[in-house]
Amino acid sequence: MFKFGFLLLGLSILITSSWVSSKLPKKIPGALRFLNGRPYAGFRGHRFNIPKEKREAFERKYNEADYEFYFTQILDHFSSNDSRTWNQRYFFNDEYYQDGGPQFLNIGGEGPESYMDVTYPELPFIMWAKELKAMVFSLEHRFYGKSRPFTSQTVPALTYLTSRQAIEDIANFIRSMNTKKNIKNPKWIIFGGSYSGALSMWTKKIHSDLVLGSIASSSPAQATIDFYKYLETCEASLYKNGSFFCGEEIRKGVKKMVEF
């Protein structure tokens, strides 16, 4: 009877799956493989695993200097007495744009941005830009890459490295590009993953008058005390990408630190 019940359950799942599949569209334009709510290789994972021949062909077609620009950004968005500015790097591509199309903005996180973020054809938002006739921007986060407000990273300088300042960087950038590019009916969609995904959500929340939509991949939306789960991911990575010995030595070292 127990085995018969499992057989009926299996048949039920099979029939239900077949019925659902028959109701789904056979082809969804622009659809990509998604896993846990994000593109299978992430929003930018594709550009990190390009075969040598493919990368060389790409670099022959696209020249970084043609897509790299600098924008005069405000240092402190929350002080009317501080008029200091700095040069923030961004990348721009209007190859697919047509009048009336949207504006895609990839938000940089804790690392440098690249011209590939606005040109590499296998990135999800580049595929969507081609389909929706969008212009594409990528804004580098303050204090990362070539977007350095100061030449040295002193403690006083790093007081300007906050998510609130970064959110206002994005808002100021959008306003300025609307003017610079003479965008009459702006439709900004902002993209981000992990930390920059959180920035995209917060920017949409705070500046809904500027941002039409936000696509946030794997973004931490809720602060949690003693959040240990990501450390489990780091631990698994040590064993997988390092070695069993490496993982064990770090585990033993951390255990001793806790005992102290």
C-alpha positions in Angstrom: 0.0 0.0 0.0 2.9 2.3 0.9 4.6 1.7 -2.5 1.3 2.1 -4.3 0.8 5.5 -2.6 4.2 6.7 -3.9 3.3 5.4 -7.4 0.1 7.5 -7.4 2.0 10.5 -6.1 4.6 10.1 -8.9 1.9 9.8 -11.6 0.1 12.9 -10.2 3.3 15.0 -10.3 4.1 13.7 -13.8 0.5 14.5 -15.1 0.5 17.9 -13.4 4.0 18.8 -14.8 2.9 17.8 -18.3 -0.3 20.0 -18.0 1.6 23.0 -16.7 4.2 22.6 -19.5 1.5 22.5 -22.1 0.1 25.8 -20.8 3.4 27.6 -20.8 4.4 29.6 -24.0 6.8 27.7 -26.2 9.1 30.7 -26.6 9.4 33.8 -24.4 11.3 36.6 -26.1 14.4 37.6 -24.3 14.0 34.8 -21.7 17.1 33.5 -19.9 17.9 30.6 -17.6 17.1 31.7 -14.1 18.2 30.1 -10.8 16.8 31.2 -7.4 15.5 34.5 -8.9 18.7 35.5 -10.8 20.2 34.8 -14.2 22.0 31.4 -14.1 25.5 32.9 -14.5 24.5 36.1 -12.6 24.1 39.5 -14.2 27.7 39.7 -15.2 29.1 36.2 -14.7 29.2 35.6 -18.5 32.1 38.0 -19.0 34.3 36.3 -16.5 34.3 33.0 -18.4 34.9 33.9 -22.0 37.1 31.6 -24.1 40.3 33.2 -25.3 39.4 33.3 -29.0 36.0 34.8 -28.2 37.6 37.4 -25.9 40.2 38.4 -28.6 37.4 38.8 -31.2 35.4 41.0 -28.8 38.4 43.2 -28.0 39.1 43.7 -31.7 35.6 45.0 -32.1 35.3 47.1 -29.0 37.8 49.6 -27.7 37.5 50.6 -24.0 38.4 54.2 -24.6 35.3 54.6 -26.8 33.0 53.8 -23.9 34.8 55.2 -20.8 33.8 58.6 -19.5 34.1 60.7 -16.3 31.4 62.6 -14.5 31.8 65.5 -12.0 30.3 64.1 -8.8 29.5 65.8 -5.5 31.6 64.6 -2.6 29.1 65.2 0.2 25.5 65.1 -0.8 24.3 66.0 2.7 26.3 69.2 3.4 25.4 72.4 1.7 28.6 74.0 3.0 30.9 71.5 1.2 31.3 72.3 -2.5 34.1 69.7 -3.2 33.7 67.4 -6.2 35.5 64.5 -7.7 35.6 62.5 -11.0 33.4 59.4 -11.1 34.0 56.9 -13.9 31.2 55.5 -15.9 30.7 53.6 -19.2 28.1 54.3 -21.8 26.8 52.6 -24.9 24.0 53.8 -27.2 24.6 51.2 -29.9 21.1 49.8 -29.6 19.2 52.9 -28.6 16.3 54.4 -30.4 14.3 57.5 -29.5 11.8 56.7 -26.8 13.7 53.7 -25.5 14.6 53.1 -21.9 17.8 53.9 -20.0 19.6 50.9 -18.4 22.0 51.7 -15.5 24.2 49.0 -14.1 25.2 50.0 -10.6 28.8 49.2 -9.6 29.5 47.5 -6.3 32.7 46.9 -4.3 35.0 46.6 -7.3 36.0 48.2 -10.6 33.6 48.5 -13.5 34.5 47.6 -17.1 33.5 48.6 -20.6 32.3 45.1 -21.0 29.5 45.9 -18.7 27.9 48.0 -21.4 29.0 46.1 -24.5 29.4 42.4 -24.0 26.4 40.9 -25.9 25.8 37.9 -23.7 25.2 39.9 -20.5 21.4 39.8 -19.7 20.9 43.5 -19.6 22.7 43.9 -22.9 20.4 41.3 -24.5 17.5 43.2 -23.1 18.9 46.5 -24.3 19.1 45.2 -27.8 15.5 43.9 -27.6 14.1 47.0 -26.0 16.2 49.6 -27.8 17.8 51.0 -24.6 20.9 53.0 -23.9 23.2 51.4 -21.4 25.2 53.0 -18.6 27.5 51.5 -15.9 28.4 53.7 -12.9 31.4 52.8 -10.8 31.0 53.0 -7.0 32.9 55.7 -5.2 36.3 54.6 -3.8 36.6 51.7 -6.2 38.3 51.2 -9.5 39.3 54.6 -10.9 36.5 56.5 -9.0 38.6 57.8 -6.2 37.5 61.0 -4.4 40.9 61.1 -2.6 44.4 60.0 -3.5 44.8 58.2 -0.2 42.3 56.2 1.9 42.7 57.8 5.3 40.1 57.4 8.0 38.7 61.0 7.4 38.4 60.2 3.7 36.6 57.0 4.2 33.8 58.7 6.2 32.5 59.5 2.7 32.3 55.8 1.7 28.7 55.1 2.7 25.7 53.6 1.0 23.7 56.8 1.5 26.3 58.8 -0.4 26.3 56.1 -3.1 22.6 56.3 -3.5 22.8 60.0 -4.0 25.6 59.5 -6.5 23.2 57.4 -8.5 20.4 60.0 -8.3 22.7 62.9 -9.2 24.1 60.9 -12.1 20.6 60.2 -13.5 19.6 63.8 -13.3 22.8 64.9 -15.0 22.5 62.3 -17.8 18.9 63.3 -18.4 20.2 66.8 -19.2 23.5 65.7 -21.0 21.8 63.2 -23.3 18.7 65.4 -23.7 16.3 62.6 -22.6 12.8 64.0 -22.9 10.9 61.1 -21.4 13.3 59.2 -19.2 12.6 55.6 -18.2 15.5 54.5 -16.0 15.8 50.8 -15.1 18.6 50.2 -12.6 20.4 46.8 -12.2 22.5 45.5 -9.3 23.6 42.3 -7.7 24.3 41.6 -4.0 25.4 44.9 -2.4 24.7 46.9 -5.6 21.4 45.1 -5.8 20.5 46.6 -2.4 21.6 50.0 -3.7 19.3 49.6 -6.7 16.3 48.8 -4.4 17.1 51.6 -2.0 17.5 54.1 -4.8 14.2 53.1 -6.3 12.6 53.5 -2.9 14.1 56.9 -2.1 14.1 58.4 -5.7 11.0 56.8 -7.2 10.5 60.1 -9.2 13.8 59.3 -11.1 13.7 55.5 -11.3 11.0 53.5 -13.1 12.2 50.1 -12.1 14.9 48.2 -10.2 16.2 44.7 -10.9 18.0 43.5 -7.8 19.8 40.1 -7.9 20.6 38.3 -4.7 20.4 41.6 -2.8 20.3 41.6 1.0 17.0 43.3 1.7 16.7 42.6 5.4 19.4 43.1 8.0 19.9 40.1 10.3 21.9 40.0 13.5 24.6 37.3 13.7 24.0 36.3 10.0 26.2 33.3 9.6 24.7 31.7 6.5 27.0 33.5 4.1 30.0 32.2 6.0 28.8 28.7 5.3 29.0 29.6 1.6 32.6 30.9 2.1 33.5 27.7 4.0 32.2 25.5 1.2 34.1 27.6 -1.3 37.4 27.0 0.6 37.0 23.3 0.3 35.8 23.3 -3.2 38.1 25.9 -4.8 41.0 25.5 -2.5 41.5 22.1 -0.9 40.4 20.0 2.0 43.6 20.8 3.8 43.1 24.5 3.3 39.5 24.4 4.7 40.5 22.3 7.7 43.4 24.5 8.6 41.2 27.6 8.5 38.5 25.8 10.5 41.1 24.9 13.2 42.4 28.4 13.3 39.0 30.0 13.7 38.2 27.5 16.4 41.3 28.5 18.4 40.4 32.2 18.0 36.9 31.5 19.4 38.4 29.6 22.3 40.6 32.6 23.1 
